[in-house]
Amino acid sequence: MAAHAISNDAFDRRLKPGHGVCAAATRIVAWVKASSDAKRTRTQLEQLTDRQLDDIGICRGDIRLICTRRLPV
């Protein structure tokens, strides 16, 4: 019985957020969402005119950097 309880405890720890498969799945979902958000943002910014981009304080060359979070917004 004791060995069974130990393996159940180990199994339970792997399913908690931040550990094992659950954490990996959470990170993958977050990455997919962030990639989708970045693509949508890039598409929307690329559709703006140079004048509109200037109004919000960025230039066309900043779009990639903003979408990859390498340039503060």
Secondary structure in CASP SS format (residue, H / E / C, confidence):
PFRMAT SS
TARGET T0000
AUTHOR 0000-0000-0000
METHOD secondary structure of the structure
MODEL  1
M C 1.00
A H 1.00
A H 1.00
H H 1.00
A H 1.00
I H 1.00
S H 1.00
N H 1.00
D H 1.00
A H 1.00
F H 1.00
D H 1.00
R H 1.00
R H 1.00
L H 1.00
K C 1.00
P C 1.00
G C 1.00
H C 1.00
G H 1.00
V H 1.00
C H 1.00
A H 1.00
A H 1.00
A H 1.00
T H 1.00
R H 1.00
I H 1.00
V H 1.00
A H 1.00
W H 1.00
V H 1.00
K H 1.00
A H 1.00
S H 1.00
S H 1.00
D H 1.00
A H 1.00
K H 1.00
R H 1.00
T H 1.00
R H 1.00
T H 1.00
Q H 1.00
L H 1.00
E H 1.00
Q C 1.00
L C 1.00
T C 1.00
D H 1.00
R H 1.00
Q H 1.00
L H 1.00
D H 1.00
D H 1.00
I C 1.00
G C 1.00
I C 1.00
C C 1.00
R H 1.00
G H 1.00
D H 1.00
I H 1.00
R H 1.00
L H 1.00
I H 1.00
C H 1.00
T C 1.00
R C 1.00
R C 1.00
L C 1.00
P C 1.00
V C 1.00
END
